[in-house]
C-alpha cells in the first residue's frame, strides 16, 4: 500500500549516519490506561502517518481521539469489541486518517 500524497514529509530518524526510516502507511496504537503519552503524540504528528488504528477505552481514549482530530486526523470509524467477555468493559478500535493540518 502506498502512502497518500497528502501525507507530510517523512521525518523518522535512524541511528546517526544512517538513512531516515521510511514512514509507515498504518500505525497501530494500543496504549495502556493512561492513553498515548504526550511525547508519542508529538512523534505521531511529526511522523505524518497516513492512517492510525487506535485501540483503547475510557477517558484517555476519548482525549487522544480529540487531540488527534485537532491536529489534522479525521475519525473514520469506531468499532467496539468485547475482548474480555466476562466483565462489563468494552474495547474500542478507531480508524483515523490524515486529512491535513487544521485551518487556523
FENNOR-V711618 format. One record per residue. N is the residue number from 1. RES is the residue in one letter. D_FIRST is the distance of its C-alpha to the first C-alpha in Angstrom with 1 decimal. Layout:
BEGIN
n:N res:RES d_first:D_FIRST
n:N res:RES d_first:D_FIRST
END
This chain:
BEGIN
n:1 res:X d_first:0.0
n:2 res:X d_first:3.8
n:3 res:X d_first:6.6
n:4 res:X d_first:9.3
n:5 res:X d_first:12.3
n:6 res:X d_first:14.5
n:7 res:X d_first:13.6
n:8 res:X d_first:16.5
n:9 res:X d_first:17.0
n:10 res:X d_first:16.1
n:11 res:X d_first:19.3
n:12 res:X d_first:18.6
n:13 res:X d_first:21.5
n:14 res:X d_first:22.3
n:15 res:X d_first:25.8
n:16 res:X d_first:28.3
n:17 res:X d_first:28.1
n:18 res:X d_first:24.5
n:19 res:X d_first:21.5
n:20 res:X d_first:19.4
n:21 res:X d_first:16.7
n:22 res:X d_first:13.1
n:23 res:X d_first:12.0
n:24 res:X d_first:9.7
n:25 res:X d_first:7.0
n:26 res:X d_first:9.4
n:27 res:X d_first:13.0
n:28 res:X d_first:15.3
n:29 res:X d_first:18.9
n:30 res:X d_first:22.0
n:31 res:X d_first:24.9
n:32 res:X d_first:28.6
n:33 res:X d_first:31.2
n:34 res:X d_first:31.4
n:35 res:X d_first:27.8
n:36 res:X d_first:25.7
n:37 res:X d_first:28.0
n:38 res:X d_first:28.5
n:39 res:X d_first:27.5
n:40 res:X d_first:24.1
n:41 res:X d_first:23.6
n:42 res:X d_first:24.5
n:43 res:X d_first:22.0
n:44 res:X d_first:19.2
n:45 res:X d_first:20.5
n:46 res:X d_first:20.6
n:47 res:X d_first:17.2
n:48 res:X d_first:15.5
n:49 res:X d_first:12.6
n:50 res:X d_first:10.7
n:51 res:X d_first:11.4
n:52 res:X d_first:14.2
n:53 res:X d_first:15.4
n:54 res:X d_first:19.1
n:55 res:X d_first:21.6
n:56 res:X d_first:25.3
n:57 res:X d_first:28.5
n:58 res:X d_first:31.6
n:59 res:X d_first:32.5
n:60 res:X d_first:30.1
n:61 res:X d_first:27.1
n:62 res:X d_first:28.5
n:63 res:X d_first:29.3
n:64 res:X d_first:25.9
n:65 res:X d_first:24.3
n:66 res:X d_first:26.9
n:67 res:X d_first:26.4
n:68 res:X d_first:22.6
n:69 res:X d_first:23.3
n:70 res:X d_first:26.0
n:71 res:X d_first:23.7
n:72 res:X d_first:21.1
n:73 res:X d_first:19.0
n:74 res:X d_first:19.4
n:75 res:X d_first:20.2
n:76 res:X d_first:18.4
n:77 res:X d_first:19.8
n:78 res:X d_first:22.1
n:79 res:X d_first:22.9
n:80 res:X d_first:25.9
n:81 res:X d_first:26.3
n:82 res:X d_first:29.3
n:83 res:X d_first:28.5
n:84 res:X d_first:32.2
n:85 res:X d_first:34.1
n:86 res:X d_first:37.6
n:87 res:X d_first:37.5
n:88 res:X d_first:37.0
n:89 res:X d_first:33.8
n:90 res:X d_first:30.5
n:91 res:X d_first:27.1
n:92 res:X d_first:24.6
n:93 res:X d_first:20.9
n:94 res:X d_first:19.6
n:95 res:X d_first:16.3
n:96 res:X d_first:16.3
n:97 res:X d_first:14.3
n:98 res:X d_first:15.2
n:99 res:X d_first:17.5
n:100 res:X d_first:19.3
n:101 res:X d_first:22.5
n:102 res:X d_first:25.4
n:103 res:X d_first:28.1
n:104 res:X d_first:31.3
END
